[in-house]
Amino acid sequence: MTKDIFSVMAMSVVDGLPETAGELARSALAGGTPALEAVEKGFLPGIRKVGELWESGEYFLPELIASAEAMKAAMSVLRPALEKGGGTARSAGKIVIGTVEGDIHDIGKNLVAAMLSAHGFEVVDLGADVKLVSFIETAEAEKADIICLSALLTTTMIGQRRLIDLLVEHGLRHRFQVMIGGAPTTRAWAEEIGADGYAENANAAVREALELRQKAAP
Ligand code: B12
């Protein structure tokens, strides 16, 4: 596969074209390109570029969502091949994510989930308005590494604190790292409630999650 095709893959993500991205992924596999090569040389540089455009203020929410969808479309084609590929694409870690109970905002959470998944995390997305106990039950059942909690309302931020308290009460605090986010939250809030990580956007969430996994590595 030529360098040009990889650039076209990257551009399909930068331009937010899910159908094109899916097609390119399918034809790469059909043409014998290893899935990992398609991800690392094609689609990942695309989503990294999108992160830069978002952080520099050139991309706004609609572009970000379209790009995340394109990345998701490519990854859904490539993931089975990556998983079959003899462990070449090692999972970066397992994440259970959701918006806390009482809160139906899910756009930011979906973006964070898509970006984490695009960067090699296995993501179990519980959706929005998720009961705190469901986060814990799922994290235990899935043997997750990180629980990610989104809250967009000042009234539901408190759910993030409660979840950490629940983990402590059940003697499970050491089992999971907890990362929080959502517009009203801050790093100071994360520190106050004893969360392990915080990020203000989806791109920073990927960096923070990778750092958390590194810190936890033996
Ligand atoms: C869209 C929206 C809605 C939509 C939600 C649609 C959906 N499916 O999500 C609808 C119309 C349904 C809605 C409803 C309500 N909303 Co509303 N909504 C918004 C709005 C305009 C945008 C939110 C959004 O999607 N932002 C874009 C995303 C990309 O940003 P984000 O969510 O912040 O996510 C980013 C980061 O925060 C971070 N992040 C997010 N989650 C996580 C998680 C982790 C682990 C990490 C690391 C990072 C992270 O990364 C994301 C990507 O960069 C905000 C205004 C605002 N400025 O935030 C109000 C806002 C959040 N809503 C508000 C309110 C009050 C409500 C309602 C209560 C209104 C009402 N009276 O019914 C209801 C809530 C009902 C409920 N029980 O939840 C208030 C909250 C005020 C407050 N301080 O509590 C806001 C701030 C508007 C305002 N200025 O008054 N809302």
Boltz pocket constraint, residues with backbone or C-beta under 6 A from the ligand:
constraints:
  - pocket:
      binder: B
      contacts: [[A, 61], [A, 102], [A, 103], [A, 104], [A, 105], [A, 106], [A, 107], [A, 108], [A, 109], [A, 111], [A, 112], [A, 147], [A, 148], [A, 149], [A, 150], [A, 151], [A, 152], [A, 153], [A, 154], [A, 155], [A, 179], [A, 180], [A, 181], [A, 182], [A, 183], [A, 184], [A, 197], [A, 198], [A, 199], [A, 200], [A, 201], [A, 202], [A, 203], [A, 205]]
      max_distance: 6.0
